[in-house]
Amino acid sequence: GATYNALPAGEEETPVEPEKPVNPFTDVAETSPYHDAILWAVEQGITQGYEDGTFRPGTTCSHIHILTFLWRAEGSPDAGDEAAKETLYATRWAVAENLLCNEDIHSGCTRADAVTYLWKIAGSPEVETSAAFTDVAEDAPYAQAVVWAVAQGITNGTTETTFGPEATCTRGQIATFLYRAAQAEQVAPGDGEGPIEGDQAHAGDAQEGGQQMEAVRP
């Protein structure tokens, strides 16, 4: 919200709007459902994007990318001196924390994997699973993570009845999940939060960039 300048008694205060974060990316429009989440991730030091000034929100997000994002969000524990080896440090941290959902860390991260990572980071809280989504069995290994993520406002599924657990996430979607997870730590579910946007990629987002993986600066 707006802040106000301190003025002598009797004078009207003029609201000063906070400055908007600078958007460093040429491919993240202000109207994008991922805009706020991506800029938040940059401010938090979670992502830097690509060296050509793009973020590529529609590109498939690999396991090593989300793990690197999470590692940075956790304060880059046990980081070494070589920035080029961030993914190595992140992988070692993920193994130590028992986070890995897939041994092929360069493969695309699914929606089920993404919420499982966030659920584990939150301490794997036990929740009662339910048949809220027709494509998430109550005994699925990620069922508790899905129910928890919905309760936290991190995701609301791809439709009213489906979660799309095997759908591969884009970089824009992962940034959005992390952004909502951070907000959930500050705002209890139902405390006036607006509708969830950005859960589904824009038409063609899932194909844009294909399986192209970022070699530097996730």
Salt bridges, closest charged atoms under 4 A:
GLU30 OE2 - LYS20 NZ 3.41
ASP36 OD1 - HIS35 ND1 2.95
ASP52 OD2 - ARG56 NH2 2.96
GLU82 OE2 - LYS85 NZ 3.36
GLU86 OE1 - ARG72 NH2 2.51
ASP113 OD2 - HIS63 NE2 3.35
ASP199 OD1 - ARG111 NH1 3.70
ASP199 OD1 - ARG180 NH1 3.35
GLU214 OE1 - ARG171 NH1 2.68
